[in-house]
Amino acid sequence: MLCVNVNIIKHWHIKVYMINSLLLKKMFPFSNSKVTTRSPAAGSQRARASSGDTPRSEKRKIEFEKTGLSPEDKKMDMDEESDEDLASMSDEDYKVAMYKMVRSLVKSDKALQKRIKTLEDNDKQQNQAVLFLQNRIEFLEKKQVERKLRISGIADEEGEEKEKLFTKVNNLIKDVLKIETTIKFDEIRRIGRQLHGKPRPILVTLNNYEDKFKIFNEKKKCLSNLKGMQVYIDQELTVLEAAQEKALRNKAKYWKSNNKEMVWYIRKGILATTLNGKKTCYKVNCEGVVEPITDLQ
């Protein structure tokens, strides 16, 4: 938040009135009204001096006629000393005081603009620092999940032991993917909540990246068998990638509900849709909004 000096704007409405008064005096020098060369405080003093024992309603009327301001408009929190000083000034002194006042306002405004510029620069630097940290976290998360993969669709049993889970994954790799070499695992475990009729996915951490490359390479050759078994092998995602994929999936499901003929798939953070022979690719921008990349005929 910007901290504004209260003393700068405390009597702004009074200073505007003074400037207007001086302009009126320059434009109409023949006017006998003293309101063009005096502040509202001076008019208030003259009204009090001439009131005497006049009834209150008459006093209000006289005050309004002399100053052009209603008593409600004259409720200003000026010090009494300032009122007396302004009332006792000559025209020349009044002009000098008002000129100094305007210069002070201009100077204060420049200082305020400079302060705003400094705060904007600081805000820009902080945004850049936050972006750098976000990119760094994303990089570290990618390094952490580069040897992990997620297997969905393998039957989930209540009270399933780790040895039995290891056997299921090992049989999938040898019997379905036809990988004869030994695949080394660091960890195999179920993740997520157990829902009725839906098996929990399996998170597999491999010992090295080469084994993961073998699995995905053989997966391409056995896609028909895996789809028939309703088993899916995917790369484990970072937190940001998972959020982006969820946004793309929700958008695709919404479009699919309105256009039954649309075909879509998500691969490497890109949503590809096909409708009436036209293929369009989408991605999630830095603000979390799904936007088109390009149109592919």
Short mmCIF file of the C-alpha atoms (twelve columns), coordinates in Angstrom:
data_MODEL
# 
_entry.id   MODEL 
# 
loop_
_atom_site.group_PDB 
_atom_site.id 
_atom_site.type_symbol 
_atom_site.label_atom_id 
_atom_site.label_alt_id 
_atom_site.label_comp_id 
_atom_site.label_asym_id 
_atom_site.label_seq_id 
_atom_site.Cartn_x 
_atom_site.Cartn_y 
_atom_site.Cartn_z 
_atom_site.pdbx_PDB_model_num 
ATOM 1   C CA . MET A 1   0.000   0.000   0.000   1 
ATOM 2   C CA . LEU A 2   1.105   3.576   -0.659  1 
ATOM 3   C CA . CYS A 3   1.508   5.830   2.359   1 
ATOM 4   C CA . VAL A 4   0.358   9.349   1.496   1 
ATOM 5   C CA . ASN A 5   1.320   12.287  3.678   1 
ATOM 6   C CA . VAL A 6   -1.926  13.469  5.248   1 
ATOM 7   C CA . ASN A 7   -0.625  17.023  5.624   1 
ATOM 8   C CA . ILE A 8   -0.327  17.285  1.838   1 
ATOM 9   C CA . ILE A 9   -3.991  16.702  1.116   1 
ATOM 10  C CA . LYS A 10  -5.548  17.724  4.439   1 
ATOM 11  C CA . HIS A 11  -6.742  21.131  3.200   1 
ATOM 12  C CA . TRP A 12  -6.923  20.365  -0.499  1 
ATOM 13  C CA . HIS A 13  -10.478 21.645  -0.828  1 
ATOM 14  C CA . ILE A 14  -9.434  24.951  0.779   1 
ATOM 15  C CA . LYS A 15  -6.484  25.330  -1.586  1 
ATOM 16  C CA . VAL A 16  -8.676  24.687  -4.607  1 
ATOM 17  C CA . TYR A 17  -11.048 27.396  -3.370  1 
ATOM 18  C CA . MET A 18  -8.113  29.816  -3.023  1 
ATOM 19  C CA . ILE A 19  -6.929  29.128  -6.572  1 
ATOM 20  C CA . ASN A 20  -10.434 29.669  -7.942  1 
ATOM 21  C CA . SER A 21  -10.701 32.922  -6.002  1 
ATOM 22  C CA . LEU A 22  -7.475  34.255  -7.502  1 
ATOM 23  C CA . LEU A 23  -8.614  33.337  -11.012 1 
ATOM 24  C CA . LEU A 24  -11.933 35.135  -10.481 1 
ATOM 25  C CA . LYS A 25  -10.124 38.242  -9.307  1 
ATOM 26  C CA . LYS A 26  -7.899  38.233  -12.406 1 
ATOM 27  C CA . MET A 27  -10.902 37.808  -14.686 1 
ATOM 28  C CA . PHE A 28  -13.211 40.310  -12.917 1 
ATOM 29  C CA . PRO A 29  -11.072 43.063  -11.335 1 
ATOM 30  C CA . PHE A 30  -14.100 45.379  -11.132 1 
ATOM 31  C CA . SER A 31  -15.877 43.106  -8.646  1 
ATOM 32  C CA . ASN A 32  -16.280 44.546  -5.142  1 
ATOM 33  C CA . SER A 33  -16.859 41.179  -3.551  1 
ATOM 34  C CA . LYS A 34  -14.043 40.206  -1.220  1 
ATOM 35  C CA . VAL A 35  -14.772 36.550  -1.647  1 
ATOM 36  C CA . THR A 36  -12.403 36.508  -4.649  1 
ATOM 37  C CA . THR A 37  -9.392  37.394  -2.487  1 
ATOM 38  C CA . ARG A 38  -10.172 35.693  0.787   1 
ATOM 39  C CA . SER A 39  -10.525 32.181  1.995   1 
ATOM 40  C CA . PRO A 40  -13.707 30.630  3.399   1 
ATOM 41  C CA . ALA A 41  -12.259 31.116  6.873   1 
ATOM 42  C CA . ALA A 42  -12.081 34.909  6.357   1 
ATOM 43  C CA . GLY A 43  -15.704 35.014  5.231   1 
ATOM 44  C CA . SER A 44  -16.668 33.038  8.299   1 
ATOM 45  C CA . GLN A 45  -14.976 35.573  10.583  1 
ATOM 46  C CA . ARG A 46  -16.735 38.492  8.905   1 
ATOM 47  C CA . ALA A 47  -20.050 36.699  9.243   1 
ATOM 48  C CA . ARG A 48  -19.462 36.184  12.967  1 
ATOM 49  C CA . ALA A 49  -18.409 39.828  13.435  1 
ATOM 50  C CA . SER A 50  -21.520 41.213  11.763  1 
ATOM 51  C CA . SER A 51  -24.032 38.842  13.266  1 
ATOM 52  C CA . GLY A 52  -24.523 40.480  16.658  1 
ATOM 53  C CA . ASP A 53  -27.803 39.386  18.193  1 
ATOM 54  C CA . THR A 54  -29.258 38.375  14.849  1 
ATOM 55  C CA . PRO A 55  -31.376 35.203  15.040  1 
ATOM 56  C CA . ARG A 56  -29.666 32.050  14.030  1 
ATOM 57  C CA . SER A 57  -31.598 31.621  10.766  1 
ATOM 58  C CA . GLU A 58  -30.732 35.190  9.704   1 
ATOM 59  C CA . LYS A 59  -27.110 34.593  10.681  1 
ATOM 60  C CA . ARG A 60  -26.958 31.549  8.428   1 
ATOM 61  C CA . LYS A 61  -28.529 33.515  5.584   1 
ATOM 62  C CA . ILE A 62  -26.065 36.408  5.918   1 
ATOM 63  C CA . GLU A 63  -23.119 34.032  6.070   1 
ATOM 64  C CA . PHE A 64  -24.249 32.194  2.933   1 
ATOM 65  C CA . GLU A 65  -24.805 35.441  0.976   1 
ATOM 66  C CA . LYS A 66  -21.349 36.817  1.860   1 
ATOM 67  C CA . THR A 67  -19.284 33.704  1.203   1 
ATOM 68  C CA . GLY A 68  -21.384 31.757  -1.259  1 
ATOM 69  C CA . LEU A 69  -20.865 28.682  0.903   1 
ATOM 70  C CA . SER A 70  -23.330 27.000  3.215   1 
ATOM 71  C CA . PRO A 71  -22.303 26.482  6.871   1 
ATOM 72  C CA . GLU A 72  -22.052 22.746  6.185   1 
ATOM 73  C CA . ASP A 73  -19.441 23.388  3.491   1 
ATOM 74  C CA . LYS A 74  -17.427 25.533  5.903   1 
ATOM 75  C CA . LYS A 75  -16.769 22.734  8.406   1 
ATOM 76  C CA . MET A 76  -13.044 22.495  7.720   1 
ATOM 77  C CA . ASP A 77  -10.463 21.262  10.191  1 
ATOM 78  C CA . MET A 78  -8.098  24.259  9.910   1 
ATOM 79  C CA . ASP A 79  -6.228  25.617  12.892  1 
ATOM 80  C CA . GLU A 80  -7.473  28.920  14.283  1 
ATOM 81  C CA . GLU A 81  -4.044  30.469  13.799  1 
ATOM 82  C CA . SER A 82  -4.140  29.643  10.079  1 
ATOM 83  C CA . ASP A 83  -7.600  31.215  9.812   1 
ATOM 84  C CA . GLU A 84  -6.388  34.456  11.379  1 
ATOM 85  C CA . ASP A 85  -3.255  34.567  9.239   1 
ATOM 86  C CA . LEU A 86  -5.169  34.150  6.000   1 
ATOM 87  C CA . ALA A 87  -7.783  36.707  7.044   1 
ATOM 88  C CA . SER A 88  -5.200  39.351  7.902   1 
ATOM 89  C CA . MET A 89  -3.098  38.969  4.724   1 
ATOM 90  C CA . SER A 90  -2.915  41.647  2.097   1 
ATOM 91  C CA . ASP A 91  -3.660  40.754  -1.490  1 
ATOM 92  C CA . GLU A 92  0.010   40.547  -2.433  1 
ATOM 93  C CA . ASP A 93  0.906   38.430  0.591   1 
ATOM 94  C CA . TYR A 94  -2.073  36.243  -0.126  1 
ATOM 95  C CA . LYS A 95  -0.871  35.666  -3.696  1 
ATOM 96  C CA . VAL A 96  2.641   34.820  -2.489  1 
ATOM 97  C CA . ALA A 97  1.293   32.406  0.123   1 
ATOM 98  C CA . MET A 98  -0.916  30.713  -2.428  1 
ATOM 99  C CA . TYR A 99  1.991   30.480  -4.916  1 
ATOM 100 C CA . LYS A 100 4.134   28.786  -2.264  1 
ATOM 101 C CA . MET A 101 1.270   26.505  -1.447  1 
ATOM 102 C CA . VAL A 102 0.895   25.433  -5.086  1 
ATOM 103 C CA . ARG A 103 4.642   24.878  -5.398  1 
ATOM 104 C CA . SER A 104 4.539   22.737  -2.269  1 
ATOM 105 C CA . LEU A 105 1.715   20.685  -3.743  1 
ATOM 106 C CA . VAL A 106 3.605   20.205  -7.017  1 
ATOM 107 C CA . LYS A 107 6.726   19.175  -5.142  1 
ATOM 108 C CA . SER A 108 4.774   16.762  -2.982  1 
ATOM 109 C CA . ASP A 109 3.114   15.312  -6.065  1 
ATOM 110 C CA . LYS A 110 6.496   14.698  -7.713  1 
ATOM 111 C CA . ALA A 111 7.766   12.989  -4.547  1 
ATOM 112 C CA . LEU A 112 4.640   10.837  -4.482  1 
ATOM 113 C CA . GLN A 113 5.061   9.870   -8.147  1 
ATOM 114 C CA . LYS A 114 8.677   8.946   -7.463  1 
ATOM 115 C CA . ARG A 115 7.594   6.799   -4.535  1 
ATOM 116 C CA . ILE A 116 4.977   5.057   -6.700  1 
ATOM 117 C CA . LYS A 117 7.609   4.368   -9.367  1 
ATOM 118 C CA . THR A 118 9.915   2.858   -6.729  1 
ATOM 119 C CA . LEU A 119 7.157   0.604   -5.426  1 
ATOM 120 C CA . GLU A 120 6.291   -0.514  -8.965  1 
ATOM 121 C CA . ASP A 121 9.946   -1.392  -9.614  1 
ATOM 122 C CA . ASN A 122 10.123  -3.330  -6.338  1 
ATOM 123 C CA . ASP A 123 6.937   -5.186  -7.239  1 
ATOM 124 C CA . LYS A 124 8.390   -6.105  -10.636 1 
ATOM 125 C CA . GLN A 125 11.562  -7.442  -9.011  1 
ATOM 126 C CA . GLN A 126 9.541   -9.501  -6.540  1 
ATOM 127 C CA . ASN A 127 7.458   -11.000 -9.362  1 
ATOM 128 C CA . GLN A 128 10.646  -11.968 -11.189 1 
ATOM 129 C CA . ALA A 129 12.016  -13.567 -8.012  1 
ATOM 130 C CA . VAL A 130 8.793   -15.546 -7.508  1 
ATOM 131 C CA . LEU A 131 8.875   -16.716 -11.135 1 
ATOM 132 C CA . PHE A 132 12.501  -17.824 -10.726 1 
ATOM 133 C CA . LEU A 133 11.622  -19.825 -7.594  1 
ATOM 134 C CA . GLN A 134 8.634   -21.427 -9.318  1 
ATOM 135 C CA . ASN A 135 10.806  -22.499 -12.249 1 
ATOM 136 C CA . ARG A 136 13.430  -23.835 -9.848  1 
ATOM 137 C CA . ILE A 137 10.851  -25.871 -7.922  1 
ATOM 138 C CA . GLU A 138 9.458   -27.248 -11.175 1 
ATOM 139 C CA . PHE A 139 12.960  -28.260 -12.278 1 
ATOM 140 C CA . LEU A 140 13.640  -30.073 -8.986  1 
ATOM 141 C CA . GLU A 141 10.272  -31.848 -9.136  1 
ATOM 142 C CA . LYS A 142 10.987  -33.027 -12.680 1 
ATOM 143 C CA . LYS A 143 14.317  -34.449 -11.533 1 
ATOM 144 C CA . GLN A 144 12.502  -36.218 -8.722  1 
ATOM 145 C CA . VAL A 145 9.869   -37.883 -10.942 1 
ATOM 146 C CA . GLU A 146 12.040  -38.636 -13.975 1 
ATOM 147 C CA . ARG A 147 12.486  -42.292 -12.824 1 
ATOM 148 C CA . LYS A 148 8.827   -42.708 -11.798 1 
ATOM 149 C CA . LEU A 149 5.853   -44.001 -13.766 1 
ATOM 150 C CA . ARG A 150 2.192   -44.559 -12.951 1 
ATOM 151 C CA . ILE A 151 0.292   -47.742 -13.813 1 
ATOM 152 C CA . SER A 152 -3.519  -47.614 -13.743 1 
ATOM 153 C CA . GLY A 153 -6.028  -50.409 -14.174 1 
ATOM 154 C CA . ILE A 154 -4.389  -53.291 -12.257 1 
ATOM 155 C CA . ALA A 155 -6.858  -54.950 -9.874  1 
ATOM 156 C CA . ASP A 156 -6.690  -53.663 -6.309  1 
ATOM 157 C CA . GLU A 157 -7.255  -56.117 -3.472  1 
ATOM 158 C CA . GLU A 158 -8.004  -55.300 0.140   1 
ATOM 159 C CA . GLY A 159 -5.022  -55.954 2.377   1 
ATOM 160 C CA . GLU A 160 -2.717  -56.323 -0.600  1 
ATOM 161 C CA . GLU A 161 0.883   -57.023 0.397   1 
ATOM 162 C CA . LYS A 162 3.920   -55.454 -1.264  1 
ATOM 163 C CA . GLU A 163 5.193   -58.812 -2.498  1 
ATOM 164 C CA . LYS A 164 1.930   -59.491 -4.310  1 
ATOM 165 C CA . LEU A 165 1.908   -55.985 -5.789  1 
ATOM 166 C CA . PHE A 166 5.484   -56.480 -6.990  1 
ATOM 167 C CA . THR A 167 4.462   -59.748 -8.659  1 
ATOM 168 C CA . LYS A 168 1.571   -58.061 -10.508 1 
ATOM 169 C CA . VAL A 169 3.828   -55.311 -11.885 1 
ATOM 170 C CA . ASN A 170 6.580   -57.768 -12.798 1 
ATOM 171 C CA . ASN A 171 4.111   -60.023 -14.648 1 
ATOM 172 C CA . LEU A 172 2.783   -57.033 -16.587 1 
ATOM 173 C CA . ILE A 173 6.284   -56.133 -17.721 1 
ATOM 174 C CA . LYS A 174 7.289   -59.664 -18.718 1 
ATOM 175 C CA . ASP A 175 4.018   -61.113 -20.035 1 
ATOM 176 C CA . VAL A 176 2.420   -58.088 -21.696 1 
ATOM 177 C CA . LEU A 177 5.350   -55.816 -22.566 1 
ATOM 178 C CA . LYS A 178 7.591   -58.812 -23.367 1 
ATOM 179 C CA . ILE A 179 10.675  -57.356 -21.664 1 
ATOM 180 C CA . GLU A 180 13.052  -60.205 -20.921 1 
ATOM 181 C CA . THR A 181 15.753  -58.252 -19.108 1 
ATOM 182 C CA . THR A 182 15.415  -57.725 -15.367 1 
ATOM 183 C CA . ILE A 183 13.864  -54.419 -14.357 1 
ATOM 184 C CA . LYS A 184 15.089  -53.074 -11.029 1 
ATOM 185 C CA . PHE A 185 12.607  -51.264 -8.794  1 
ATOM 186 C CA . ASP A 186 13.360  -48.897 -5.938  1 
ATOM 187 C CA . GLU A 187 9.757   -48.709 -4.747  1 
ATOM 188 C CA . ILE A 188 6.275   -49.924 -5.723  1 
ATOM 189 C CA . ARG A 189 3.168   -48.675 -3.906  1 
ATOM 190 C CA . ARG A 190 -0.482  -47.788 -4.353  1 
ATOM 191 C CA . ILE A 191 -1.459  -44.120 -4.246  1 
ATOM 192 C CA . GLY A 192 -4.757  -42.305 -3.773  1 
ATOM 193 C CA . ARG A 193 -7.962  -43.307 -2.004  1 
ATOM 194 C CA . GLN A 194 -9.540  -46.696 -2.493  1 
ATOM 195 C CA . LEU A 195 -12.892 -46.274 -4.239  1 
ATOM 196 C CA . HIS A 196 -15.483 -48.978 -4.752  1 
ATOM 197 C CA . GLY A 197 -15.067 -50.654 -8.130  1 
ATOM 198 C CA . LYS A 198 -12.056 -48.572 -9.160  1 
ATOM 199 C CA . PRO A 199 -8.480  -49.791 -8.520  1 
ATOM 200 C CA . ARG A 200 -5.954  -47.352 -7.148  1 
ATOM 201 C CA . PRO A 201 -3.044  -46.453 -9.441  1 
ATOM 202 C CA . ILE A 202 0.422   -47.851 -8.753  1 
ATOM 203 C CA . LEU A 203 3.425   -45.553 -8.459  1 
ATOM 204 C CA . VAL A 204 6.600   -47.297 -9.594  1 
ATOM 205 C CA . THR A 205 10.059  -45.867 -8.887  1 
ATOM 206 C CA . LEU A 206 12.707  -47.445 -11.101 1 
ATOM 207 C CA . ASN A 207 16.355  -47.840 -10.269 1 
ATOM 208 C CA . ASN A 208 17.564  -46.101 -13.419 1 
ATOM 209 C CA . TYR A 209 16.239  -44.072 -16.312 1 
ATOM 210 C CA . GLU A 210 17.235  -46.699 -18.925 1 
ATOM 211 C CA . ASP A 211 14.667  -49.168 -17.544 1 
ATOM 212 C CA . LYS A 212 11.984  -46.538 -17.808 1 
ATOM 213 C CA . PHE A 213 12.937  -45.896 -21.435 1 
ATOM 214 C CA . LYS A 214 12.627  -49.633 -22.171 1 
ATOM 215 C CA . ILE A 215 9.142   -49.799 -20.656 1 
ATOM 216 C CA . PHE A 216 7.828   -46.840 -22.638 1 
ATOM 217 C CA . ASN A 217 9.471   -48.084 -25.820 1 
ATOM 218 C CA . GLU A 218 7.731   -51.481 -25.523 1 
ATOM 219 C CA . LYS A 219 4.491   -49.816 -24.469 1 
ATOM 220 C CA . LYS A 220 4.141   -48.296 -27.948 1 
ATOM 221 C CA . LYS A 221 4.274   -51.787 -29.469 1 
ATOM 222 C CA . CYS A 222 1.635   -53.207 -27.113 1 
ATOM 223 C CA . LEU A 223 -0.932  -50.393 -27.020 1 
ATOM 224 C CA . SER A 224 -3.740  -52.604 -28.357 1 
ATOM 225 C CA . ASN A 225 -3.136  -55.263 -25.672 1 
ATOM 226 C CA . LEU A 226 -2.960  -52.660 -22.902 1 
ATOM 227 C CA . LYS A 227 -6.168  -50.975 -24.049 1 
ATOM 228 C CA . GLY A 228 -7.924  -54.337 -24.155 1 
ATOM 229 C CA . MET A 229 -6.871  -54.928 -20.542 1 
ATOM 230 C CA . GLN A 230 -7.753  -51.308 -19.663 1 
ATOM 231 C CA . VAL A 231 -4.269  -50.878 -18.244 1 
ATOM 232 C CA . TYR A 232 -2.445  -47.572 -18.749 1 
ATOM 233 C CA . ILE A 233 1.220   -46.745 -18.189 1 
ATOM 234 C CA . ASP A 234 1.991   -43.021 -17.929 1 
ATOM 235 C CA . GLN A 235 4.777   -40.719 -16.884 1 
ATOM 236 C CA . GLU A 236 4.431   -39.446 -13.321 1 
ATOM 237 C CA . LEU A 237 3.710   -35.689 -13.351 1 
ATOM 238 C CA . THR A 238 4.844   -32.795 -11.208 1 
ATOM 239 C CA . VAL A 239 2.310   -30.780 -9.237  1 
ATOM 240 C CA . LEU A 240 2.172   -28.081 -11.927 1 
ATOM 241 C CA . GLU A 241 1.905   -30.589 -14.786 1 
ATOM 242 C CA . ALA A 242 -0.886  -32.463 -12.995 1 
ATOM 243 C CA . ALA A 243 -2.851  -29.231 -12.487 1 
ATOM 244 C CA . GLN A 244 -2.423  -28.258 -16.141 1 
ATOM 245 C CA . GLU A 245 -3.490  -31.690 -17.367 1 
ATOM 246 C CA . LYS A 246 -6.555  -31.583 -15.126 1 
ATOM 247 C CA . ALA A 247 -7.541  -28.200 -16.580 1 
ATOM 248 C CA . LEU A 248 -7.114  -29.564 -20.133 1 
ATOM 249 C CA . ARG A 249 -9.096  -32.709 -19.337 1 
ATOM 250 C CA . ASN A 250 -11.982 -30.748 -17.794 1 
ATOM 251 C CA . LYS A 251 -12.070 -28.417 -20.807 1 
ATOM 252 C CA . ALA A 252 -12.058 -31.372 -23.213 1 
ATOM 253 C CA . LYS A 253 -14.910 -33.098 -21.349 1 
ATOM 254 C CA . TYR A 254 -16.945 -29.893 -21.449 1 
ATOM 255 C CA . TRP A 255 -16.428 -29.503 -25.209 1 
ATOM 256 C CA . LYS A 256 -17.196 -33.201 -25.724 1 
ATOM 257 C CA . SER A 257 -20.538 -32.818 -23.914 1 
ATOM 258 C CA . ASN A 258 -21.533 -30.114 -26.424 1 
ATOM 259 C CA . ASN A 259 -20.043 -31.811 -29.497 1 
ATOM 260 C CA . LYS A 260 -20.387 -35.594 -29.365 1 
ATOM 261 C CA . GLU A 261 -18.416 -36.004 -32.596 1 
ATOM 262 C CA . MET A 262 -15.289 -34.344 -31.203 1 
ATOM 263 C CA . VAL A 263 -12.261 -36.591 -30.618 1 
ATOM 264 C CA . TRP A 264 -9.542  -35.530 -28.198 1 
ATOM 265 C CA . TYR A 265 -6.404  -36.736 -26.434 1 
ATOM 266 C CA . ILE A 266 -3.756  -35.228 -24.151 1 
ATOM 267 C CA . ARG A 267 -0.057  -35.840 -24.680 1 
ATOM 268 C CA . LYS A 268 2.872   -34.053 -23.009 1 
ATOM 269 C CA . GLY A 269 0.721   -31.211 -21.712 1 
ATOM 270 C CA . ILE A 270 -0.958  -30.606 -25.076 1 
ATOM 271 C CA . LEU A 271 -4.677  -31.111 -25.725 1 
ATOM 272 C CA . ALA A 272 -5.456  -32.091 -29.326 1 
ATOM 273 C CA . THR A 273 -9.062  -32.002 -30.549 1 
ATOM 274 C CA . THR A 274 -10.502 -33.055 -33.900 1 
ATOM 275 C CA . LEU A 275 -13.913 -31.837 -35.058 1 
ATOM 276 C CA . ASN A 276 -15.240 -31.880 -38.641 1 
ATOM 277 C CA . GLY A 277 -11.787 -32.765 -39.962 1 
ATOM 278 C CA . LYS A 278 -10.155 -29.799 -38.224 1 
ATOM 279 C CA . LYS A 279 -7.440  -30.466 -35.647 1 
ATOM 280 C CA . THR A 280 -6.671  -27.873 -32.963 1 
ATOM 281 C CA . CYS A 281 -4.059  -27.983 -30.216 1 
ATOM 282 C CA . TYR A 282 -4.366  -26.270 -26.844 1 
ATOM 283 C CA . LYS A 283 -2.157  -25.666 -23.830 1 
ATOM 284 C CA . VAL A 284 -2.445  -24.034 -20.416 1 
ATOM 285 C CA . ASN A 285 -0.706  -20.656 -20.157 1 
ATOM 286 C CA . CYS A 286 1.064   -19.265 -17.086 1 
ATOM 287 C CA . GLU A 287 -2.225  -17.847 -15.779 1 
ATOM 288 C CA . GLY A 288 -3.951  -21.233 -15.873 1 
ATOM 289 C CA . VAL A 289 -6.105  -20.426 -18.916 1 
ATOM 290 C CA . VAL A 290 -6.554  -22.922 -21.762 1 
ATOM 291 C CA . GLU A 291 -5.563  -21.244 -25.038 1 
ATOM 292 C CA . PRO A 292 -5.072  -22.509 -28.597 1 
ATOM 293 C CA . ILE A 293 -1.544  -23.062 -29.906 1 
ATOM 294 C CA . THR A 294 -2.157  -23.397 -33.624 1 
ATOM 295 C CA . ASP A 295 -4.672  -24.788 -36.102 1 
ATOM 296 C CA . LEU A 296 -3.642  -27.959 -37.914 1 
ATOM 297 C CA . GLN A 297 -5.612  -28.874 -41.013 1 
# 
